[in-house]
Amino acid sequence: MAYMKKKELTFEESLTQLEAIVEKMESGDMSLNDLMLNYSEGIKLSNHCYTLLERAEKAMDLLVTEKDGKLSEVPLELEGDA
């Protein structure tokens, strides 16, 4: 399962591919070269998932209208945020 650059993978597609890579690596039946290639691919997918999550979090920021008619952005506070 190669990381595709032509069409950006969705979060779900990336996570599914990442899970498949982890499962293959945990099987113990891979050569060192295959482990390294899969590890590299896993890092790319992990970074892609993280980027998509960051993008989603930014999109969740709320716009609020103030009294003077101007809009202000209010970050969404999630449970567990410090």
C-alpha positions as CSV (number, residue, x, y, z in Angstrom):
1,M,0.0,0.0,0.0
2,A,1.9,3.0,-1.2
3,Y,1.4,6.5,0.1
4,M,-0.3,8.3,-2.8
5,K,0.6,11.9,-3.6
6,K,-1.7,12.4,-6.6
7,K,-4.9,12.1,-4.6
8,E,-4.8,13.2,-0.9
9,L,-5.8,10.3,1.3
10,T,-8.6,10.9,3.7
11,F,-7.9,10.5,7.4
12,E,-9.7,7.2,7.4
13,E,-7.8,5.9,4.4
14,S,-4.5,6.9,5.9
15,L,-5.3,5.4,9.3
16,T,-6.4,2.1,7.7
17,Q,-3.2,1.9,5.7
18,L,-1.2,2.8,8.8
19,E,-2.9,0.0,10.8
20,A,-2.2,-2.5,8.1
21,I,1.5,-1.6,8.1
22,V,1.7,-1.9,11.9
23,E,0.0,-5.3,11.7
24,K,2.5,-6.5,9.0
25,M,5.4,-5.2,11.0
26,E,4.2,-6.9,14.2
27,S,3.9,-10.2,12.5
28,G,7.7,-10.6,12.6
29,D,7.9,-12.1,9.1
30,M,9.6,-9.2,7.4
31,S,13.1,-8.6,6.3
32,L,15.1,-5.7,7.7
33,N,14.8,-3.9,4.4
34,D,11.0,-4.4,4.3
35,L,10.7,-3.2,7.9
36,M,12.6,-0.1,7.1
37,L,10.4,0.6,4.0
38,N,7.3,0.0,6.0
39,Y,8.5,2.1,8.9
40,S,9.2,5.0,6.5
41,E,5.8,4.6,4.9
42,G,4.2,4.5,8.4
43,I,5.9,7.8,9.4
44,K,4.5,9.5,6.3
45,L,1.0,8.2,7.0
46,S,1.3,9.2,10.6
47,N,2.4,12.7,9.7
48,H,-0.5,12.9,7.2
49,C,-3.0,11.9,9.8
50,Y,-1.6,14.5,12.2
51,T,-1.8,17.2,9.6
52,L,-5.4,16.3,8.8
53,L,-6.3,16.4,12.5
54,E,-4.7,19.8,13.0
55,R,-6.6,21.1,9.9
56,A,-9.8,19.7,11.3
57,E,-9.2,21.3,14.7
58,K,-8.5,24.7,13.1
59,A,-11.7,24.3,11.1
60,M,-13.6,23.8,14.3
61,D,-12.8,27.2,15.6
62,L,-16.0,29.2,16.0
63,L,-16.7,32.6,14.6
64,V,-18.6,34.8,16.9
65,T,-20.3,38.2,16.2
66,E,-19.4,40.9,18.7
67,K,-21.6,43.8,19.6
68,D,-19.9,46.2,17.1
69,G,-20.7,43.8,14.2
70,K,-17.1,42.5,13.8
71,L,-16.4,38.8,13.8
72,S,-13.9,37.3,16.1
73,E,-12.5,33.8,16.1
74,V,-12.9,31.8,19.3
75,P,-10.9,28.6,19.5
76,L,-12.9,25.5,20.3
77,E,-12.0,24.2,23.7
78,L,-12.0,20.4,23.8
79,E,-12.1,18.3,27.0
80,G,-8.6,17.6,28.2
81,D,-7.1,20.7,26.6
82,A,-4.8,22.5,29.0
